Structures are given as C-alpha cells and as structure tokens.
C-alpha cells in the first residue's frame, strides 16, 4: 500500500509540469488578446478609461469531477472559451473601425470635391447685369457683343479744326457717317462721348452711333446705342430721337410689342417738346407696328 501511494505521488508530480505546458500557450493567447482588446477599446472609446467589454461567452461554472489520477480539463475549457470570446469581439470591433475609417475617407473626399466646386464658383467673374430696359421691366432691349469693325482709310474725309474739340470730333464722325463709312464713324463718335460726356455734342454723338449701326444692318447694336443715349443723357437734345429710332430697331428685330412700349415712353416723357414732324413720324411708326 505504501508503494502504491508513493507511485501515485510520483505520477501526480510528473503530471503537473505536463499540465502547465498544455495550459501555457492558451494563457499566452488570452493575455495577448486581452492586451489587443484594451488597445482597440482605447481607440474606439478614447474617453472611456477603464471600459472593458465583457466576453460574450462567460466561462461555465466548474463541475465537480472526481480526480481519478489526472486533473480535470475544466481550466483549459474555460481558457478556450475566453479565447474564443475575445477573438470574436476583437474581430467585430476591428471590422467596425475599418467601416468607420472608410466612411470618414468618403466624407473627406466629398467635402474636398464640394470645396473645390465652391472655390471655382467664387473665382469665376460675376455675370454682367443687364441694364434696366426702357419703358419698364417688361421691355426687352437686345444685348449683343460689339464686333470689331474692319478698319478703313479715312484720308478722303477731312476732320474740321474749329478749336472746339468736341464739336470737331462730332462733325468728323457725322461726315464719316454721311460717307457711309460706318465703322470709322462709330470709332470717332465713341471718342467724343468718352472724352466729352458733359458736352451737348455727347448726346448727338451717341445717337449717331445708333444711326450708324442701324444703317449698317446691325439693329441689335443700334438698339443698345439708342438706349444708352436715353439712359445716360435723358436731357440731351437727341434723347427723344434715340427713343424713336430705338423703336425702329426693335421693329427690325421682330419686337413690335416692345417697340410700342418705347413709343409710349417717348410720348409720355417728351410729348410736350416734340416737333410736329416727330409727332407725325411716331404716329406712323405706331401704325406700322400695329400698336394699340
């Protein structure tokens, strides 16, 4: 009996190191997983110091097992359950982090595109605001870019020299217009308007610019020139003429309704000062445009 007990003691002594060797790798995995879990949680919950997600699988209560010579494997089972639970939680949290990082990258990309589009809009020059039309907001004065006139020789037209620069400039433009040199006439007349805007000849010159365009078959540019004379020099001597010819330009542009409104404006604003001939011309123009 003594020999039997001694042999059992020797067997238990030899079995203990073997059991420790079997448990050691699992414990190492547990320690490593718990360390990684804490690192992930610090990233996910930066303000939740000490927060720890409990394992989804709790170790089961040990079942008493009668020792029959070797220790029961309950400790290994518990460690395995903890490892499995930690691995599952770590995989789930890692996946969530990757999804959040992906969404963050998408948001950053969308914001970058929005910022570029906004910067491009802000850098673009503002659209030009059209001038208020004659006769109210429902009258449309055509807008058109002014084409570059082909330069022609002006040697055959003599520029007067009376000592009055504004007068000389206007008469020179008038002579060019009479010679049907419309491009040169427009250039000369524009210089008068730009250099001498306070001269009485500015109204004459601006009106004649419109006449040159109209005679040159450019009613869109003519309408703009006539409207500018009425807008810039409403008290000028040629402002009524510009409204009359503006109506003519609009008729040529198939805008008879707008032309009628312009004729109405002409009568309302300048009716008392219009000559008999101008009144007769306006009446004929209204008839031709079928104004009511």
C-alpha positions, 0 to 999 in steps of 0.5 A: 500500500505504501508503494502504491501511494508513493507511485501515485505521488510520483505520477501526480508530480510528473503530471503537473509540469505536463499540465502547465505546458498544455495550459501555457500557450492558451494563457499566452493567447488570452493575455495577448488578446486581452492586451489587443482588446484594451488597445482597440477599446482605447481607440474606439472609446478614447474617453472611456478609461477603464471600459472593458467589454465583457466576453460574450461567452462567460466561462461555465461554472466548474463541475465537480469531477472526481480526480481519478489520477489526472486533473480535470480539463475544466481550466483549459475549457474555460481558457478556450472559451475566453479565447474564443470570446475575445477573438470574436469581439476583437474581430467585430470591433476591428471590422467596425473601425475599418467601416468607420475609417472608410466612411470618414475617407468618403466624407473627406473626399466629398467635402474636398470635391464640394470645396473645390466646386465652391472655390471655382464658383467664387473665382469665376467673374460675376455675370454682367447685369443687364441694364434696366430696359426702357419703358419698364421691366417688361421691355426687352432691349437686345444685348449683343457683343460689339464686333470689331469693325474692319478698319478703313482709310479715312484720308478722303474725309477731312476732320474740321479744326474749329478749336472746339474739340468736341464739336470737331470730333462730332462733325468728323464722325457725322461726315464719316457717317454721311460717307457711309463709312460706318465703322470709322464713324462709330470709332470717332463718335465713341471718342467724343462721348468718352472724352466729352460726356458733359458736352451737348455734342455727347448726346448727338454723338451717341445717337449717331452711333445708333444711326450708324449701326442701324444703317449698317444692318446691325439693329441689335447694336443700334438698339443698345446705342439708342438706349444708352443715349436715353439712359445716360443723357435723358436731357440731351437734345437727341434723347427723344430721337434715340427713343424713336429710332430705338423703336425702329430697331426693335421693329427690325428685330421682330419686337413690335410689342416692345417697340410700342412700349418705347413709343409710349415712353417717348410720348409720355416723357417728351410729348410736350417738346416734340416737333410736329414732324416727330409727332407725325413720324411716331404716329406712323411708326405706331401704325406700322407696328400695329400698336394699340 
